[in-house]
Amino acid sequence: MKHQFSAATDGQGSNVVLPVCIVVDESALMCDIGAKQAQAEIEQFYRTIVTYPHLVGLVRLRIIGFADKPEVLIPLQDPATMDRLPKLQSSGSAHFGAAFSFVRNLLDIDVLDLRDQGNRVLQPLIFSYSVGEPNDKYWREAVLQAQSGSWVNLPNVVVLGPSGSNFDVLREIATLDSLGNSESSSFESGAMSRFTWQFATVIEAYEGP
């Protein structure tokens, strides 16, 4: 289900935070090239969110890797407090269903924790980086659940992938109409950082002076 970006907030605190979750494919099909491209994309994204003034203090970042099963590579935290970035691997097969069910459960926990800390929580943002070759039979059911309008913490989902990815599958995962329409513009290097910068600009306008 495609939808337009929403800056809806949840909670009554004065501090606004944006939960961002990077979900990265670590299956064997990513090989060395795909893993290196994903690594570079994450590193550039990190540099952007710790240097762009409006993103400092706004983003709370979690990174999840998945192949045969999903795992937390970086727990939810303020990127300014991070002392390392994960070193991506490539082995096994990509189980999209388990990954997106895992992400959905963690997002519910993250949003609740952030609210309990007195924050206003913006609609979560997911970056999914993958070659788009799921190896599990019922992956679409998990993706559809993560796109369900009945989910109170429904995220915006942006997809990226290295050259040669199955972009038809990746577009099934994306929820934002502003991305996924052109391989040359939506999946090129640095797209994650540029989109986050644009996202922050919208949030800044939403919050007002």
C-alpha positions as CSV (number, residue, x, y, z in Angstrom):
1,M,0.0,0.0,0.0
2,K,1.5,3.3,-1.1
3,H,1.0,6.4,0.9
4,Q,2.3,9.9,1.2
5,F,4.7,11.1,3.9
6,S,3.0,12.1,7.2
7,A,4.7,13.9,10.0
8,A,2.1,12.8,12.5
9,T,3.3,12.8,16.1
10,D,2.4,10.6,19.1
11,G,2.9,11.7,22.6
12,Q,2.7,15.0,24.5
13,G,6.3,15.9,25.3
14,S,8.1,19.0,24.1
15,N,11.0,17.1,22.6
16,V,10.3,15.6,19.1
17,V,12.1,12.5,17.9
18,L,12.1,10.5,14.7
19,P,12.7,6.7,15.0
20,V,14.7,5.5,12.0
21,C,15.3,1.8,11.3
22,I,17.8,0.6,8.7
23,V,16.9,-2.9,7.7
24,V,19.8,-4.4,5.6
25,D,20.0,-7.6,3.7
26,E,23.0,-9.7,4.7
27,S,22.2,-12.7,2.5
28,A,24.8,-14.4,0.3
29,L,23.2,-12.7,-2.8
30,M,24.5,-9.3,-1.5
31,C,28.0,-10.7,-2.1
32,D,30.9,-8.4,-1.5
33,I,29.8,-5.6,-3.8
34,G,26.3,-5.3,-2.4
35,A,27.5,-5.4,1.2
36,K,30.2,-2.8,0.5
37,Q,27.6,-0.5,-1.1
38,A,25.2,-0.9,1.8
39,Q,28.1,-0.3,4.2
40,A,29.0,2.9,2.4
41,E,25.4,4.0,2.3
42,I,25.1,3.6,6.1
43,E,28.3,5.4,6.8
44,Q,27.3,8.3,4.6
45,F,23.9,8.4,6.3
46,Y,25.5,8.4,9.7
47,R,27.7,11.3,8.7
48,T,24.7,13.2,7.5
49,I,22.6,12.8,10.6
50,V,25.4,13.8,13.0
51,T,26.3,16.9,11.0
52,Y,23.0,18.3,9.7
53,P,21.8,20.7,12.4
54,H,18.1,19.8,12.4
55,L,18.9,16.1,12.5
56,V,21.1,16.3,15.6
57,G,19.0,15.4,18.5
58,L,16.0,14.4,16.3
59,V,16.9,11.0,15.0
60,R,16.9,7.8,17.0
61,L,18.6,5.1,15.0
62,R,18.3,1.3,15.0
63,I,20.1,-1.0,12.5
64,I,18.9,-4.5,11.8
65,G,20.6,-7.1,9.6
66,F,18.8,-10.2,8.2
67,A,19.5,-13.3,6.2
68,D,18.3,-16.7,7.6
69,K,17.1,-14.7,10.6
70,P,17.0,-11.1,11.7
71,E,19.3,-9.6,14.3
72,V,19.9,-6.3,16.0
73,L,23.2,-4.8,14.8
74,I,22.7,-1.5,16.5
75,P,20.1,-1.0,19.2
76,L,17.9,2.2,19.2
77,Q,20.0,5.2,20.3
78,D,20.9,8.8,19.6
79,P,23.5,8.5,16.7
80,A,25.6,11.1,18.5
81,T,26.3,8.6,21.3
82,M,27.3,5.8,18.9
83,D,30.9,4.6,19.1
84,R,30.8,2.2,16.1
85,L,28.9,1.2,13.0
86,P,28.2,-2.5,12.2
87,K,30.4,-4.4,9.8
88,L,28.1,-6.1,7.4
89,Q,28.4,-9.7,6.4
90,S,26.9,-11.7,3.4
91,S,25.8,-15.3,3.9
92,G,22.7,-17.4,4.0
93,S,19.4,-16.6,2.3
94,A,17.1,-13.6,2.7
95,H,14.0,-14.3,4.8
96,F,11.9,-11.1,4.4
97,G,8.9,-12.3,6.4
98,A,10.9,-12.9,9.6
99,A,12.7,-9.6,9.1
100,F,9.6,-7.5,8.7
101,S,7.7,-9.2,11.6
102,F,10.8,-8.6,13.7
103,V,10.9,-4.9,12.7
104,R,7.2,-4.4,13.4
105,N,7.6,-5.8,17.0
106,L,10.6,-3.7,17.7
107,L,9.1,-0.5,16.4
108,D,6.1,-0.9,18.7
109,I,8.6,-1.3,21.6
110,D,10.7,1.7,20.4
111,V,7.8,4.1,20.1
112,L,6.4,3.1,23.5
113,D,9.8,3.6,25.1
114,L,10.4,7.0,23.5
115,R,6.9,8.2,24.6
116,D,7.6,7.0,28.1
117,Q,10.7,9.1,28.1
118,G,8.5,12.2,27.5
119,N,9.0,12.6,23.7
120,R,6.7,13.4,20.9
121,V,7.3,10.6,18.4
122,L,7.2,11.2,14.7
123,Q,5.9,8.5,12.3
124,P,8.8,6.0,12.1
125,L,11.0,5.8,9.0
126,I,12.4,2.6,7.6
127,F,15.2,2.3,5.1
128,S,15.2,-1.2,3.6
129,Y,18.4,-2.0,1.7
130,S,18.3,-5.3,-0.2
131,V,18.8,-7.1,-3.6
132,G,15.1,-8.0,-3.4
133,E,15.4,-11.8,-3.6
134,P,13.3,-13.2,-0.7
135,N,13.7,-16.9,0.0
136,D,10.7,-17.4,2.2
137,K,7.3,-18.4,0.8
138,Y,5.0,-16.1,2.8
139,W,7.1,-12.9,2.9
140,R,4.4,-10.8,1.3
141,E,2.0,-11.4,4.3
142,A,4.5,-10.0,6.7
143,V,5.2,-7.0,4.4
144,L,1.4,-6.3,4.1
145,Q,1.1,-6.4,7.9
146,A,3.8,-3.8,8.1
147,Q,1.9,-1.7,5.6
148,S,-1.5,-2.0,7.3
149,G,-3.3,1.2,8.0
150,S,-4.6,-0.3,11.2
151,W,-1.1,-0.4,12.7
152,V,-0.9,2.6,15.0
153,N,2.9,2.9,14.4
154,L,2.7,2.6,10.6
155,P,6.1,3.6,9.3
156,N,7.2,5.3,6.1
157,V,9.3,2.7,4.1
158,V,12.0,3.7,1.7
159,V,13.7,1.0,-0.4
160,L,17.2,1.0,-1.8
161,G,19.4,-1.7,-3.5
162,P,22.6,-2.2,-5.4
163,S,22.7,-2.4,-9.2
164,G,21.0,-5.6,-10.5
165,S,18.5,-5.8,-7.7
166,N,15.0,-7.1,-8.2
167,F,13.3,-3.7,-8.1
168,D,9.8,-5.1,-8.7
169,V,10.1,-6.8,-5.3
170,L,11.6,-3.8,-3.7
171,R,8.7,-1.6,-4.9
172,E,6.3,-3.9,-3.2
173,I,8.0,-3.1,0.1
174,A,8.2,0.7,-0.4
175,T,5.3,2.8,0.9
176,L,6.3,6.2,-0.3
177,D,5.2,7.2,-3.7
178,S,8.0,9.7,-3.9
179,L,10.5,6.9,-4.3
180,G,10.6,3.6,-6.2
181,N,9.5,5.0,-9.5
182,S,13.0,5.4,-11.1
183,E,16.0,3.1,-10.6
184,S,18.3,5.9,-11.6
185,S,17.1,8.4,-9.0
186,S,15.8,6.3,-6.1
187,F,18.5,3.7,-5.7
188,E,21.7,5.6,-6.5
189,S,24.4,6.1,-4.0
190,G,23.6,8.6,-1.2
191,A,19.8,8.4,-1.7
192,M,19.4,7.5,2.0
193,S,21.1,10.6,3.2
194,R,19.4,12.9,0.6
195,F,16.0,11.6,1.5
196,T,16.6,12.0,5.2
197,W,17.7,15.6,4.6
198,Q,14.5,16.2,2.7
199,F,12.5,14.5,5.4
200,A,14.0,16.7,8.0
201,T,13.1,19.8,6.0
202,V,9.5,18.7,5.9
203,I,9.6,18.1,9.7
204,E,11.1,21.6,10.2
205,A,8.3,23.1,8.3
206,Y,5.7,21.0,10.1
207,E,7.0,22.1,13.5
208,G,7.0,25.7,12.6
209,P,9.2,28.5,14.0
